[in-house]
């Protein structure tokens, strides 16, 4: 039997399995109408670090899993270089449905608007309440708005640990898809190294917490 659509006053879910079902039934914004499915977060319920991206892409929408396309592969590479095991992290997106525009037979990514981000933030908060990560990494502007509840400039926010109201710490960096769009080889390498450096700060913080 199909699960009813959730409203703003729906009860808080308490497991990742229930959360996945609830997200797929979400009607909080119109994005569900064109997407194949909601793409829930993925990873350990006991993860110390939560990585938050923007939204599923074409590959993720079809697979029902986050970060399985080119940006996901680049993220995996950067996490490995930084010393963060992806299988011990929780990976999710600020917006759970793929927003796109058709160009011929291709589905091209469209950036979520503020209303869509804010409506979907409820799901991000449910994920945090279940996983309770010590550290959150906001990948890009959309994720930063979801994590902090307001727009923040990445250039001014990256490189520092930001305390959140519940005691967790957030770091801000770019989304790996932004690196894929850089054309100049030297510039791409420089920006990638800066991205890895941001993730190494996260790893260093986690190491201090574990000591």
C-alpha positions in Angstrom: 0.0 0.0 0.0 1.4 3.4 -0.9 2.6 5.6 2.0 0.6 8.8 2.4 2.4 12.1 1.6 3.9 13.8 4.6 2.8 17.2 5.7 4.8 19.8 7.7 3.4 18.4 11.0 4.2 14.7 10.2 5.8 12.8 13.1 9.6 12.5 13.3 10.9 9.2 12.0 13.4 7.2 14.0 15.1 4.9 11.6 16.9 5.3 8.3 14.7 2.6 6.7 11.6 4.5 7.7 13.2 7.7 6.6 13.9 6.4 3.1 10.2 5.4 2.7 9.0 8.7 4.0 11.3 10.7 1.7 10.0 8.8 -1.4 6.5 9.7 -0.4 7.3 13.4 0.1 5.1 16.0 -1.5 6.6 19.0 0.3 7.5 20.6 -3.1 6.7 19.8 -6.8 10.1 18.3 -7.6 8.8 14.7 -7.1 6.6 15.0 -10.1 9.4 14.7 -12.7 12.1 12.8 -10.7 12.3 9.0 -10.9 12.5 8.7 -7.1 13.7 10.4 -4.0 17.4 9.7 -3.3 17.9 9.2 0.4 21.2 9.6 2.3 23.4 6.6 2.6 25.9 5.3 5.1 26.3 4.2 8.7 23.8 5.3 11.3 26.9 5.7 13.6 28.8 7.9 11.1 30.9 10.6 12.7 30.8 12.8 9.6 27.9 13.7 7.3 28.7 15.0 3.8 25.9 17.1 2.4 25.7 17.8 -1.4 23.2 19.8 -3.5 20.8 17.3 -5.1 20.8 14.0 -7.0 22.1 14.2 -10.6 20.9 12.1 -13.5 22.9 9.0 -12.5 21.8 9.3 -8.8 18.1 9.8 -9.8 18.2 6.5 -11.8 20.2 4.5 -9.2 18.4 5.9 -6.1 21.8 6.4 -4.4 23.8 9.6 -3.7 27.1 10.5 -5.4 27.4 7.6 -7.8 28.2 9.7 -10.9 31.3 11.7 -11.9 31.1 14.1 -9.0 30.8 11.1 -6.7 33.9 9.5 -8.1 35.9 12.7 -7.6 34.5 12.9 -4.0 35.7 9.4 -3.3 39.1 10.2 -4.6 39.4 13.4 -2.5 38.1 11.6 0.6 40.7 8.9 0.2 43.5 11.4 -0.2 42.3 13.2 2.9 42.1 10.1 5.0 38.3 9.9 5.4 36.7 6.5 4.7 33.5 7.0 2.7 32.1 3.8 4.0 32.3 5.3 7.5 30.6 8.5 6.5 27.0 9.4 5.8 26.5 10.9 2.4 23.3 12.8 1.5 21.9 15.9 -0.4 20.2 19.0 0.7 17.4 18.3 -1.9 16.2 14.7 -2.4 14.7 14.9 -5.9 16.5 15.6 -9.2 15.6 19.0 -10.6 16.3 19.2 -14.4 15.3 20.6 -17.7 15.1 18.5 -20.9 17.4 19.4 -23.8 16.5 16.9 -26.5 16.8 13.5 -24.8 19.2 14.8 -22.1 18.1 15.8 -18.6 20.2 18.8 -17.6 20.7 19.8 -14.0 18.9 22.8 -12.7 19.9 24.5 -9.4 17.2 24.2 -6.7 15.7 27.5 -5.6 15.5 28.8 -2.1 12.0 27.6 -1.5 12.9 24.0 -2.6 16.0 24.0 -0.4 14.1 25.2 2.6 11.2 22.8 2.2 13.6 19.9 1.9 15.6 21.0 4.9 13.1 19.2 7.1 14.5 15.8 5.7 18.1 16.9 6.3 17.2 17.6 9.9 15.6 14.2 10.2 18.8 12.6 9.0 20.8 14.6 11.5 18.5 13.6 14.4 19.0 9.9 13.5 22.7 9.8 12.6 23.9 12.5 15.0 27.2 13.2 13.3 29.9 15.1 15.1 31.0 16.8 11.9 29.0 18.0 8.9 30.6 19.0 5.6 28.6 21.3 3.4 29.5 20.8 -0.2 28.6 23.9 -2.1 26.1 26.8 -1.7 22.9 24.8 -1.6 24.2 22.5 1.1 25.5 25.5 3.0 22.1 27.0 3.1 20.6 23.7 4.2 23.1 23.2 7.0 23.1 26.8 8.4 19.6 27.8 7.4 20.8 30.8 5.5 23.0 31.7 2.5 26.7 31.9 3.3 29.7 32.7 1.0 31.9 29.7 0.6 35.1 31.7 0.1 34.6 33.4 3.5 33.4 30.3 5.3 35.8 27.5 4.2 38.9 26.6 6.2 37.2 27.0 9.6 35.1 24.9 12.0 31.6 26.4 12.6 29.8 25.4 15.8 26.2 24.5 15.3 23.4 24.9 17.9 23.3 21.2 18.7 27.0 21.0 19.4 28.0 19.5 16.0 30.7 21.3 13.9 30.3 22.2 10.3 32.9 22.8 7.6 32.2 24.5 4.3 33.8 23.7 0.9 32.9 23.5 -2.8 30.8 20.8 -4.4 33.0 18.4 -6.5 30.8 19.0 -9.5 32.2 22.6 -9.6 35.7 21.1 -10.0 34.5 19.1 -13.0 33.4 22.2 -14.8 36.9 23.9 -14.5 38.4 23.9 -18.0 42.1 25.0 -17.4 44.1 22.0 -16.3 46.3 24.0 -13.9 43.4 25.8 -12.4 41.5 22.5 -12.0 44.4 20.9 -10.2 44.8 23.9 -7.9 41.1 23.9 -7.0 41.2 20.1 -6.4 44.1 20.5 -4.0 42.2 23.2 -2.1 39.2 20.8 -1.9 41.4 18.0 -0.5 42.9 20.5 2.0 39.4 21.3 3.2 38.7 17.6 3.7 42.0 17.1 5.5 40.9 19.8 8.0 37.8 17.6 8.6 40.0 14.5 9.1 42.3 16.4 11.5 39.3 17.6 13.6 37.9 14.0 13.7 41.3 12.8 14.8 41.5 15.2 17.6 38.0 14.3 18.8 39.0 10.6 18.8 42.2 11.2 20.7 
